[in-house]
Amino acid sequence: MRVAQTAYGVIIFGKLRIPAAPESGPSYIHFRAFDGGPNSEHKFHSFYTEEKEDESGGKTYRAIFTQKDELDWFDS
C-alpha cells in the first residue's frame, strides 16, 4: 500500500489479491482510492491497466499483476 497526501485529502494505492492458478502464484489488481477526511467517505477511484506498445505498433493491456510488480502512482 502507498499513500499520497494532497490538499484535498489522501490518495491510497493498494494491491488487492485475487485467486490465481497455483502454477502462476499470487495475482493482484492495483487500485486507487480516495479519503477526503473525517467527514467524508472513502471512495474507490480506479484500477490500473498497464498499456504497452508492441513491435508492430499495436497495443497490449494488462490489469492483473504479480507479487513482483511494483505498486506505483497512476492516473486513471
N, C-alpha and C positions, 0 to 999 in steps of 0.2 A: 504494500500500500504506500502511496505517496500523497502528500498534502501540499497545497499551494494557497497561501493567504492572499486575498485580494481586498480591495477597498470595499467591496460589497458582500464579502463572505469568504467561505472556504471551498476550494475545489478539491475533490477527493478522487484519486485514481486507485483502482484496485484490480486484482485478478480474481475472477470467480472460477473455481474449479468445477469442471464438468466431467461426467463419466467418459472413460476412454477405453479403447481396446487394450487389453493387457500388454500386448507387444509394443504399443506405442507410448505407454506411460501416461502420466497425468496430462490432461489438456486443460486449457484456460481460455476464458474470454476476458479481454481487458475492457474495463468500463470506466466511465467518468460520472461523478455525481456532484451535487452542489448542496452546501449548507449555508443558508442565509443568516444564521444566528439563532439566538434563543427563542425568538418569537415567530419563527418560520419553520417549514417542514424541510426535511432532507429530500432532495429531488434527483431522480435518475436523469442524466443528461444524454449519454450516448455510449455505444460500443465502438471499439476501434476496429477498423478494417484497413489492413495494410494493402497498399496499391503498388505494384511493381510493373515496369515496362519490360517485356521480353525481347529477345533478339530480333523478332520480326516486326517490332513496333507496336504489337498488341499489348494489352494489359491483363495482368492476373491479380486476383484479390484473395486475401486470406483473413479470416476472422477468428480462427482457432489457433492458439499458440501453445508452445511447450513451456515447461518449467524454466528452460534456459533463456527464453525470450525476455528481454528487459522490458520493464514497465516504464515507458517514457511519456512525457507530455504529448497530448494530441488534441487537436481542434477538430471537432466533427459537428 
